[in-house]
Amino acid sequence: MQLLLSNLLWLITVTFAALEMEPSQQSIEEGKQQYEMLTHKAQIPNFGECWTAALEELHRDCRHLDDVTQARLALRFASCFLQTSGLQPISCQEMDDVRPCLRRLTDRQFDSYREFFTHTQNMCSFLQVQVWNRQTGRLISRLGSEAAAVAERLERSGTVQEDILRAQERALGNQQQLMDQGHRMSRDVDTWRENMQLMVQDFREQTAEHRDLILTVFDRLTSLQQLVLDRFSWFNSLAHYVAGVLLVYLLTSTARTAGARLWLFLVLTTNLALERLLAAYFISAESPLEARTAQQTGALLDSSVWLLRRAAVSVCLLILAVTVYRYRDLNVANNQLLLELHRQHRELRAYLAAKELSPPAEEGGSDSVSLSSDASLCRAVSVPAAGDPPRRRRPSLVDVLSGSLELGAALRSASRGDSSLELGAALRSAASSSRGSSSPSETPQPSPGRYNLRTRPSPVSGGSPAPLRSPASLSRAAHRLSTLTEQQEVLVRRALRR
């Protein structure tokens, strides 16, 4: 419909424009004759191309015909006419400004131009009329077909509207029935809602009573669960603690592990306290895990407690290993040191007994052999030079070695249990006896023998067993003994060199 109206408006506009610009009938007839004549000339074999090109320009430029375009078309047709007549054609028809070209035309060329100038306007009028007639015919035929289609559509639209009206009437009837049924259903729904409200109210009251009863039962079960878990955890922790104490006591019953007993007891006590805190956390009502079941809570508590116990056992084993690794038995160390010293003395005595000993010759000058200790207990032995006033005889090698052996015996006696004062007295006695002796036979040699660390004879008490001293005193005595032994070895090497 809209397309039809737009076509009608366009047709009316074109019609009024054509009426305003409509040429005379005589001009149209003349234009028709000239156009048919030019079309016939375009079919001439020799000069048909010029007339064909001129006609194409005529068809192209007639829509925008003005003075310049009309003059150029007239020049084009005049040139083709002159070429067909065997005369000189016009060669300036392509110029934009045709005035200079018109001034150069001859009289014959200008007459041909003037004739075709009038014919060009008539032919354009004829072509425009032909175009308008064709467009008008097509538009009228299209308007007719569209008008028929619109009429058919309007007829179908009327039929459809009648059907729609009948359907609307039926829909109104159905809506009325639905409204009646809706009112009845609304009344039924109101009644059903009231009944449901009563049922829901009764159900809520019963649910509240059941919830109170279930909460009471759950509270009692929770209290019972906490009591059982608390008692069981107490019994389990106590049994584990007692077993741990007994095991620690057995493991630390030896001297090597006795130093770790206090630390192991401290670790076990700390573990017991942590277990009780963990059990109180899981069993208390404020615990965030109170929503768990009794089985889940017990399993979680057991896993946490055993994790703590494994950590405590690991710490105990670490403490025990460190204690065993750092332990040092001073009695065994001192015993080994004394046995080594006794072996050296025995080897030295055997060496001296096998070797023939003779006193060395006296030498000029003053020579001295010194025996010193950390407390300066041994005094120096001086040998007088020739010409000096007579003094005590110079000790021989046998005297020095005998004094060394007596010094070693005194050191062994002192290390078995004597105090530092007794050790000094024994050393001074051994030194004085070594200085006053004149031969190896004059110095009493102690007989070697094995001795016991637990019951050792004391030289001060006349052979009665001396009690075992503390490890600190034994360590100090062993240190002094090692120092004196080194000095004794130096003295013996010097004596052997002499």
C-alpha positions in Angstrom: 0.0 0.0 0.0 2.7 2.4 0.9 4.6 1.5 -2.3 1.5 2.2 -4.4 1.1 5.7 -2.8 4.7 6.6 -3.5 4.4 5.5 -7.2 1.2 7.6 -7.5 3.0 10.7 -6.1 5.9 10.2 -8.5 3.6 9.9 -11.5 1.8 13.0 -10.6 5.1 14.9 -10.2 6.4 13.7 -13.5 3.1 14.6 -15.2 3.1 18.1 -14.0 6.8 18.6 -15.0 6.1 17.2 -18.5 3.1 19.5 -18.9 5.2 22.5 -17.9 8.0 21.5 -20.4 5.8 19.9 -23.1 7.0 21.0 -26.6 4.8 21.5 -29.5 3.5 18.5 -31.5 5.2 19.8 -34.7 8.6 19.8 -32.9 8.1 16.3 -31.8 7.2 15.1 -35.3 10.2 16.9 -36.8 12.4 15.4 -34.2 11.0 12.0 -34.9 11.7 12.3 -38.6 15.3 13.6 -38.1 16.0 10.8 -35.5 14.7 8.1 -37.9 16.8 9.6 -40.7 20.0 9.6 -38.6 19.3 6.0 -37.5 19.0 5.0 -41.1 22.3 6.8 -41.9 24.0 5.0 -39.0 23.4 1.8 -40.8 25.6 3.0 -43.8 28.7 0.8 -43.9 31.3 3.5 -44.6 30.1 6.3 -42.4 27.9 4.5 -39.9 30.4 4.7 -37.1 30.3 8.5 -37.0 26.5 8.7 -37.0 26.3 5.9 -34.3 28.7 7.8 -32.0 26.8 11.0 -32.5 23.5 9.2 -31.7 25.1 7.8 -28.5 26.1 11.2 -27.4 22.6 12.5 -28.2 21.1 9.8 -26.0 23.6 10.5 -23.2 23.4 14.4 -23.2 19.7 15.0 -23.9 18.9 14.6 -20.2 21.1 17.6 -19.4 20.7 19.7 -22.6 21.9 23.3 -22.5 23.4 25.7 -25.1 26.9 24.3 -24.9 25.8 20.7 -25.1 23.3 21.5 -27.9 26.1 23.3 -29.9 28.5 20.4 -29.4 25.9 17.9 -30.6 25.1 20.1 -33.6 28.8 20.2 -34.5 29.0 16.5 -34.1 26.1 15.9 -36.5 27.4 18.5 -38.9 30.8 16.9 -39.0 29.2 13.5 -39.8 27.1 15.1 -42.5 30.1 16.9 -44.1 32.1 13.6 -44.0 29.3 11.7 -45.7 29.1 14.4 -48.4 32.8 14.1 -49.0 33.7 17.5 -47.6 36.2 18.5 -44.8 34.8 17.5 -41.4 34.8 19.8 -38.4 37.6 18.8 -36.0 36.8 20.9 -32.9 33.7 19.2 -31.6 35.5 18.0 -28.4 36.4 21.4 -27.1 34.8 22.8 -24.0 34.3 26.2 -25.4 32.8 26.0 -28.9 32.9 29.8 -29.7 36.4 29.8 -31.1 35.5 26.8 -33.2 32.4 28.5 -34.6 34.4 31.5 -35.6 36.7 29.3 -37.8 33.7 27.6 -39.6 33.2 28.2 -43.3 29.8 29.3 -44.6 28.9 25.8 -45.7 29.9 24.3 -42.4 28.1 27.0 -40.4 24.9 26.4 -42.5 25.1 22.6 -41.7 25.7 23.5 -38.0 22.7 25.8 -37.9 20.4 23.2 -39.5 21.5 20.5 -37.1 21.3 22.9 -34.1 17.5 23.1 -34.5 17.2 19.4 -35.3 19.1 18.5 -32.2 16.6 20.3 -29.9 13.7 18.6 -31.7 15.4 15.2 -31.5 16.0 15.6 -27.8 12.4 16.6 -27.3 11.3 13.4 -29.2 13.6 11.2 -27.1 12.4 12.7 -23.8 8.8 12.2 -24.8 9.6 8.6 -25.7 11.4 8.0 -22.4 8.5 9.6 -20.5 6.0 7.5 -22.4 7.8 4.3 -21.6 8.3 5.2 -18.0 4.7 6.3 -17.7 3.4 3.1 -19.3 5.5 0.9 -17.0 4.4 2.9 -14.0 0.8 2.7 -15.0 1.0 -1.0 -15.5 2.8 -1.5 -12.2 0.2 0.7 -10.5 -2.6 -1.4 -12.0 -1.0 -4.7 -10.8 -0.3 -3.3 -7.4 -3.8 -1.9 -7.1 -5.2 -5.3 -8.0 -2.9 -6.8 -5.4 -4.0 -4.2 -2.8 -7.6 -4.9 -3.6 -7.0 -8.6 -3.1 -5.2 -8.0 0.1 -8.0 -5.7 1.3 -10.5 -8.4 0.6 -8.4 -11.0 2.4 -7.9 -8.5 5.2 -11.7 -8.0 5.5 -12.2 -11.8 5.7 -9.5 -12.1 8.3 -11.0 -9.3 10.3 -14.4 -11.0 10.3 -12.8 -14.2 11.5 -11.0 -12.2 14.2 -14.3 -10.6 15.3 -15.9 -14.0 15.5 -12.9 -15.4 17.4 -13.0 -12.4 19.8 -16.7 -13.0 20.5 -15.9 -16.6 21.3 -12.9 -15.5 23.4 -15.1 -13.1 25.3 -17.5 -16.0 26.1 -14.7 -18.2 27.2 -13.3 -15.4 29.4 -16.7 -15.0 31.0 -16.8 -18.7 31.8 -13.2 -18.5 33.1 -14.1 -15.6 35.3 -17.0 -17.6 36.8 -14.8 -20.6 37.3 -12.1 -18.4 38.8 -14.6 -17.0 41.4 -15.6 -20.5 42.3 -12.0 -21.6 42.6 -11.1 -18.6 44.6 -13.7 -19.5 47.2 -12.4 -23.1 47.2 -8.8 -21.9 47.6 -9.8 -19.6 50.5 -11.4 -22.5 52.3 -8.4 -24.8 51.6 -6.0 -22.1 52.8 -7.8 -21.8 56.1 -7.7 -25.5 56.6 -4.0 -25.6 55.7 -3.3 -22.8 58.2 -5.0 -24.8 60.9 -3.0 -27.9 60.0 0.3 -26.0 59.8 -0.4 -24.5 63.3 -1.0 -27.9 64.7 2.1 -29.3 63.0 4.2 -26.4 64.4 3.0 -27.1 67.9 3.8 -30.8 67.6 7.2 -30.1 66.1 8.1 -27.7 68.9 7.2 -30.3 71.5 9.2 -33.0 69.7 12.2 -30.6 69.3 12.2 -29.8 73.0 12.1 -33.5 73.8 14.9 -34.3 71.3 17.0 -31.5 72.6 16.6 -32.8 76.2 17.6 -36.3 75.1 20.6 -34.9 73.1 21.7 -32.8 76.1 21.7 -35.9 78.3 23.5 -38.0 75.7 26.1 -35.2 75.3 26.7 -35.1 79.0 27.1 -38.9 79.1 29.4 -38.8 76.1 31.6 -36.1 77.7 31.7 -38.1 81.0 32.7 -41.3 79.3 35.3 -39.6 77.1 36.7 -37.7 80.0 37.0 -40.8 82.2 38.4 -42.9 79.4 40.9 -40.3 78.4 42.0 -39.9 82.1 42.5 -43.6 82.5 44.3 -43.9 79.1 46.6 -40.9 79.9 47.3 -42.2 83.4 48.1 -45.7 82.2 50.4 -44.3 79.5 52.1 -42.0 82.0 52.7 -44.9 84.5 54.0 -47.1 81.8 56.3 -44.3 80.5 57.6 -43.7 84.0 58.5 -47.3 84.6 60.1 -47.6 81.1 62.1 -44.4 81.8 63.2 -45.7 85.2 64.4 -49.0 83.6 66.2 -47.3 80.7 68.0 -44.8 83.0 69.0 -47.4 85.7 72.5 -47.5 84.2 75.2 -44.9 84.7 75.4 -44.1 81.0 71.7 -43.0 80.8 71.1 -41.8 84.4 71.7 -38.2 83.4 68.6 -38.2 81.1 66.1 -39.3 83.8 65.0 -35.9 84.9 64.5 -34.6 81.4 62.6 -37.7 80.4 60.3 -37.3 83.4 59.8 -33.7 82.4 58.8 -34.6 78.9 56.3 -37.2 80.1 54.8 -34.8 82.5 54.5 -32.1 79.8 52.9 -34.7 77.5 50.3 -35.6 80.1 49.4 -32.0 80.6 49.0 -31.4 76.9 46.8 -34.6 76.6 44.5 -33.3 79.3 44.2 -29.9 77.7 43.5 -31.5 74.4 40.8 -33.8 75.9 39.2 -30.8 77.7 39.1 -28.9 74.4 37.4 -31.7 72.5 35.0 -32.6 75.3 34.0 -29.1 76.3 30.6 -27.8 75.1 32.2 -24.6 73.7 34.3 -26.7 71.3 33.5 -25.9 67.6 33.4 -29.7 67.0 30.4 -30.2 69.2 28.3 -31.0 66.2 30.3 -34.2 65.6 29.1 -37.5 66.7 30.6 -39.4 69.7 32.4 -41.8 67.4 33.9 -39.0 65.3 34.9 -37.0 68.4 36.5 -40.0 70.0 38.4 -40.9 66.8 39.7 -37.4 66.4 40.7 -37.2 70.1 42.6 -40.5 69.8 44.4 -39.5 66.7 45.5 -36.2 68.3 46.6 -37.8 71.5 48.6 -40.4 69.7 50.2 -37.7 67.6 51.3 -36.0 70.8 52.6 -39.3 72.3 54.6 -40.0 69.2 56.1 -36.6 69.4 56.9 -37.1 73.1 58.5 -40.5 72.4 60.6 -39.0 69.6 61.8 -36.2 72.0 62.6 -38.8 74.7 64.6 -41.0 72.3 66.5 -37.9 71.1 67.3 -36.9 74.7 68.4 -40.5 75.5 70.6 -40.7 72.4 72.3 -37.4 73.1 72.9 -38.4 76.7 74.4 -41.8 75.7 76.5 -40.1 73.0 77.9 -37.5 75.4 78.5 -39.8 78.3 82.1 -40.5 79.3 83.1 -43.0 82.0 86.0 -41.3 83.9 86.8 -44.5 85.9 87.4 -46.5 82.8 89.5 -43.7 81.3 91.6 -43.4 84.4 92.0 -47.1 84.7 93.2 -47.4 81.1 95.6 -44.5 81.7 97.0 -46.2 84.8 97.3 -49.5 83.0 99.2 -47.9 80.2 101.6 -46.2 82.7 102.2 -49.5 84.5 102.9 -51.2 81.2 105.5 -48.5 80.3 107.2 -48.9 83.7 107.3 -52.6 83.3 108.8 -52.4 79.9 111.4 -49.9 81.1 112.3 -52.1 84.1 112.7 -55.2 81.8 114.9 -53.1 79.5 117.2 -52.0 82.3 117.5 -55.5 83.8 118.6 -56.9 80.4 121.1 -54.2 79.7 124.4 -54.0 81.6 124.5 -50.7 83.4 127.8 -48.9 84.3 128.1 -45.4 85.9 129.2 -42.8 83.4 132.5 -40.8 83.7 132.4 -37.5 85.4 132.5 -34.5 83.1 133.7 -30.9 83.7 131.3 -28.2 84.5 128.1 -28.2 86.2 125.3 -30.4 84.8 121.9 -30.9 86.2 119.0 -33.2 85.5 115.7 -31.8 86.6 112.4 -33.5 87.3 109.6 -31.0 87.5 105.8 -31.2 87.8 103.0 -28.7 87.6 103.4 -28.0 91.4 107.3 -28.0 91.3 107.4 -31.1 93.6 110.6 -32.7 92.1 113.9 -30.9 92.8 117.0 -30.6 90.5 120.0 -33.0 91.0 123.4 -31.1 90.4 126.7 -32.8 89.4 129.8 -30.8 90.7 132.7 -30.0 88.4 136.4 -31.1 89.0 138.2 -29.1 91.7 135.0 -28.2 93.6 134.6 -29.1 97.2 133.4 -32.7 97.7 129.6 -33.0 97.5 127.1 -35.8 97.3 128.0 -38.4 94.7 126.4 -37.8 91.2 123.4 -40.1 90.7 123.9 -42.8 88.2 121.5 -43.8 85.5 120.2 -46.6 87.7 119.5 -44.1 90.5 117.6 -41.9 88.1 115.5 -44.7 86.7 114.9 -46.2 90.2 113.7 -42.8 91.3 111.4 -42.6 88.3 109.9 -46.0 89.0 109.3 -45.0 92.6 107.7 -41.7 91.4 105.4 -43.7 89.1 104.5 -46.0 92.0 103.7 -43.0 94.1 101.6 -41.5 91.3 99.6 -44.7 91.0 99.0 -44.8 94.7 97.9 -41.2 94.7 95.6 -41.6 91.7 93.8 -44.5 93.5 92.3 -42.2 96.1 94.7 -39.9 97.7 94.0 -36.2 97.9 96.2 -33.5 96.4 98.2 -33.0 99.6 98.9 -36.8 99.9 99.9 -36.7 96.2 102.4 -34.0 96.9 103.8 -35.8 99.9 104.2 -39.0 97.9 106.0 -37.2 95.1 108.4 -35.5 97.5 109.1 -38.8 99.2 109.8 -40.4 95.9 112.1 -37.6 94.8 114.1 -37.6 98.1 114.5 -41.3 97.9 115.8 -41.1 94.4 118.4 -38.4 95.4 119.6 -40.2 98.5 120.1 -43.7 96.9 123.6 -44.7 95.7 122.8 -47.7 93.6 119.9 -49.5 92.1 119.9 -52.0 94.9 119.4 -49.2 97.5 116.1 -48.1 96.0 113.1 -50.2 96.8 111.3 -51.2 93.6 107.6 -51.8 93.8 106.6 -55.1 92.2 104.2 -54.8 89.4 100.7 -56.1 89.8 97.1 -55.8 88.8 95.0 -53.5 90.9 91.2 -53.1 91.2 89.5 -49.8 90.8 86.9 -50.6 93.4 89.3 -51.7 96.2 92.7 -50.2 95.8 95.3 -50.2 98.7 96.2 -46.7 99.9 99.9 -46.0 100.7 98.9 -43.6 103.5 96.6 -46.0 105.4 99.0 -48.9 105.2 97.4 -51.1 102.6 93.8 -50.8 103.6 91.3 -50.3 100.8 90.7 -46.6 99.9 87.3 -45.4 98.8 86.7 -44.4 95.2 87.0 -40.6 94.8 84.7 -38.4 92.8 85.1 -38.2 89.0 86.3 -34.6 89.3 89.2 -35.5 91.6 90.1 -38.5 89.4 90.1 -36.2 86.3 92.5 -33.8 88.0 94.7 -36.6 89.2 94.8 -38.1 85.7 95.8 -34.8 84.2 98.6 -34.4 86.7 99.6 -38.0 86.1 99.8 -37.5 82.3 102.0 -34.3 82.8 104.4 -36.0 85.1 104.6 -39.0 82.8 105.6 -36.8 79.9 108.3 -35.2 82.0 109.5 -38.6 83.1 109.9 -39.8 79.6 111.9 -36.7 78.7 114.2 -37.3 81.7 114.7 -41.0 80.8 115.6 -40.0 77.2 118.2 -37.5 78.4 119.7 -40.1 80.8 119.9 -42.7 78.0 121.7 -40.2 75.7 124.3 -39.6 78.4 
